[in-house]
């Protein structure tokens, strides 16, 4: 494997990671800020209040992102397969 192919594969892997994890992390960040703001305004310091809305929101985003995740993983696997076949 040439250095150029290795760099291309690494770049594709990093973009894949951002595609898969980015929306989930962004959702968690936004929900966490809103819940933290709500807790600060109401002075409710319940620990489960921070986790449950994040889990629900991230679950919904994950379900909505499943086609995109499948397509991204399929394209990455096709790229790796082409590299293996064509050397």
FENJO-V935533 format. One record per helix or strand of 2 or more residues. SS is the DSSP state (h for helix, s for strand). FROM is the first residue (numbers start at 1). TO is the last residue. Records with the same first field share a line. If there is no record, write none. Layout:
SS=FROM-TO  FROM-TO
This chain:
h=3-42  48-86
